[in-house]
Amino acid sequence: MSKRPRDDIATPEELNAAIAELTPEERLRLYRQGNLYALGTEFASGKELLGEAVKRALIGTSGQRQGRERGRPWPKDENIVGFLMGCMKSIGNGSADSVAQKVARTATVLVDGESEQSPSLVDPVGFHPSVEDELIERESAEARQAAAVADVTAIEQHFAQDQEVLGILEGEKDGLTAAETREILELTPTTYDTARRRLRRHVDKHFPGRMRK
């Protein structure tokens, strides 16, 4: 497949102009769809996911690769809303499939007892993305994820000799239900609940409020 000519790719200035011209209705659509794509990822909301999509689009249109991130250029003949939707979907899928994010989701499950939480819908009024804001949001998300991974690692080390609790942790990472975990580990409901209480007491004692959203 031949590469798209550079003159068909928007410049950073053209991309910024297109984003600035988004209507309130278009922004609302992006936030709402972003909320769905953000489920089970490192991104807390559609706004944060959209910010990451814009950041990668800016990298792609500038042609300047950052680390391993090549970005995603915006073809000028593609609708900007559809383009950003596709970026968010791709980024969300990649985040949800990452091993680190599975561990981070486990940290939330241990405290909240839920596998996923719907990110809140952010008011689109006044949406003016900037590179600085996007980098700050990304760094914040990375810091939260790193802290969650460290917390779960510490929990696993504490329960290194407790196969029942370790099995529950693995089940959470794989997105299994309580019933599926009990079946695989061959645990009775009482044994499962007892092991989970051990896990919960440790989390509440050593990570008070740390992993609670």
C-alpha positions in Angstrom: 0.0 0.0 0.0 1.5 3.4 -1.0 2.1 6.0 1.6 -0.2 9.0 1.6 1.4 12.2 0.2 2.4 14.7 2.9 0.3 17.4 1.2 -2.7 15.3 2.1 -1.8 15.3 5.7 -2.8 18.3 7.9 -0.2 20.4 9.5 -0.2 21.0 13.3 -1.7 24.4 12.7 -4.5 23.0 10.6 -5.2 20.3 13.2 -5.3 22.9 16.0 -7.7 25.0 13.9 -10.0 22.1 13.2 -10.1 21.2 16.9 -10.8 24.8 17.9 -13.7 24.9 15.4 -15.5 21.8 16.9 -19.0 22.7 17.8 -20.4 22.0 21.4 -22.4 19.2 20.0 -19.4 17.6 18.4 -17.4 17.9 21.6 -20.2 16.3 23.5 -20.2 13.4 21.1 -16.5 13.0 21.5 -16.7 13.1 25.3 -19.5 10.6 25.5 -17.9 8.2 23.1 -14.6 8.7 24.9 -16.2 7.7 28.2 -17.1 4.4 26.6 -13.7 3.8 25.1 -12.1 4.7 28.5 -13.8 1.9 30.3 -11.2 -0.5 31.8 -8.3 1.6 30.7 -5.8 3.9 32.4 -7.9 6.9 31.3 -10.3 8.3 33.9 -12.7 10.0 31.5 -13.5 10.7 27.9 -11.8 14.1 28.3 -8.5 12.5 29.3 -8.7 9.9 26.5 -9.5 12.7 24.0 -6.5 14.7 25.2 -4.3 11.7 24.5 -5.8 11.3 21.0 -5.1 15.0 20.3 -1.6 14.6 21.6 -0.9 11.7 19.3 -2.5 13.4 16.4 -0.2 16.4 16.9 2.8 14.1 17.0 1.7 12.5 13.8 1.0 15.7 11.9 4.3 17.2 13.0 6.2 14.1 11.8 8.3 14.3 14.9 8.4 10.9 16.6 8.5 11.0 20.4 10.2 7.9 21.8 8.3 4.9 20.4 5.3 7.0 19.7 5.0 7.9 16.0 1.6 9.5 16.5 -1.3 9.4 14.0 -1.5 12.0 11.3 -4.8 13.5 10.3 -5.7 13.1 6.6 -7.4 16.4 5.6 -10.0 14.5 3.6 -11.2 12.7 6.8 -13.8 14.2 9.1 -12.1 15.4 12.2 -14.7 14.0 14.6 -14.5 10.5 13.0 -10.7 10.7 13.0 -10.6 11.5 16.7 -13.1 8.8 17.4 -10.9 6.3 15.7 -7.8 7.5 17.6 -9.6 7.2 21.0 -10.9 3.7 20.1 -7.4 2.5 19.1 -5.7 4.1 22.2 -8.4 2.7 24.5 -8.1 -0.8 23.1 -4.3 -0.7 23.5 -4.5 0.5 27.1 -7.2 -2.1 28.1 -5.1 -4.9 26.7 -1.8 -3.9 28.5 -0.6 -6.1 31.3 0.1 -3.1 33.5 -3.5 -1.9 33.1 -4.8 -5.3 34.1 -2.9 -5.0 37.3 -4.1 -1.4 37.8 -7.7 -2.6 37.4 -7.0 -5.2 40.0 -6.1 -2.5 42.5 -9.4 -0.8 42.0 -11.4 -4.1 42.2 -9.7 -5.0 45.5 -11.1 -1.9 47.2 -14.3 -1.1 45.3 -15.5 -4.6 44.5 -16.2 -3.6 40.9 -14.4 -4.6 37.8 -15.0 -1.3 36.0 -16.4 2.1 36.7 -17.9 4.4 34.1 -15.8 7.5 33.8 -17.8 10.7 34.5 -19.0 12.8 31.7 -17.1 16.0 31.6 -18.7 19.3 30.6 -17.4 20.0 27.1 -17.9 23.8 27.5 -14.6 25.6 27.3 -12.7 22.7 25.8 -9.4 24.2 24.5 -6.8 21.5 24.4 -3.1 22.5 24.6 0.0 20.4 24.4 0.9 21.4 28.0 -2.5 20.3 29.3 -2.4 17.0 27.4 1.1 16.2 28.8 0.0 17.1 32.3 -3.0 14.8 32.0 -0.9 12.0 30.6 1.8 12.3 33.3 -1.0 12.2 36.0 -2.5 9.0 34.5 0.9 7.4 34.3 1.6 8.3 37.9 -1.7 6.8 39.0 -1.1 3.6 37.1 2.5 3.3 38.4 1.3 3.7 42.0 -1.5 1.0 41.4 1.0 -1.4 39.9 3.4 -0.9 42.9 0.5 -1.4 45.3 -0.6 -4.7 43.8 3.0 -5.9 43.6 3.3 -5.3 47.4 0.1 -7.1 48.1 1.2 -10.1 46.0 4.5 -10.2 48.0 2.6 -10.1 51.3 0.4 -13.0 50.3 3.2 -15.0 48.6 2.4 -18.1 50.6 -1.4 -17.7 50.4 -2.5 -19.5 47.3 -6.1 -18.7 47.7 -5.6 -15.0 47.8 -3.1 -15.1 44.9 -5.6 -17.1 42.9 -8.2 -14.4 43.6 -5.8 -11.7 42.5 -5.0 -13.6 39.2 -8.7 -13.9 38.6 -9.2 -10.2 39.0 -6.4 -9.5 36.5 -8.0 -11.8 34.0 -11.4 -10.2 34.5 -13.0 -13.4 35.9 -16.2 -13.3 38.0 -16.2 -14.6 41.6 -18.0 -17.7 40.4 -15.5 -18.4 37.7 -12.6 -17.9 40.1 -14.2 -20.2 42.7 -14.7 -22.9 40.0 -11.1 -22.7 38.7 -9.6 -22.7 42.2 -12.1 -25.3 43.4 -13.1 -23.1 46.4 -16.4 -23.2 48.3 -18.2 -19.9 48.6 -17.3 -19.8 52.3 -13.6 -20.4 51.6 -13.6 -17.8 48.8 -15.3 -15.2 50.9 -12.9 -15.8 53.8 -9.8 -15.4 51.5 -11.3 -12.2 50.1 -11.8 -10.8 53.6 -8.1 -11.5 54.3 -7.2 -9.6 51.2 -9.6 -6.8 51.9 -8.5 -6.3 55.5 -4.8 -6.1 54.4 -5.7 -3.5 51.7 -7.8 -1.4 54.1 -5.1 -1.5 56.7 -2.0 -0.8 54.6 -3.5 1.2 51.7 -6.2 3.3 53.3 -7.8 5.4 50.6 -4.7 4.9 48.4 -6.5 2.9 45.7 -10.0 4.1 46.3 -11.5 6.2 43.4 
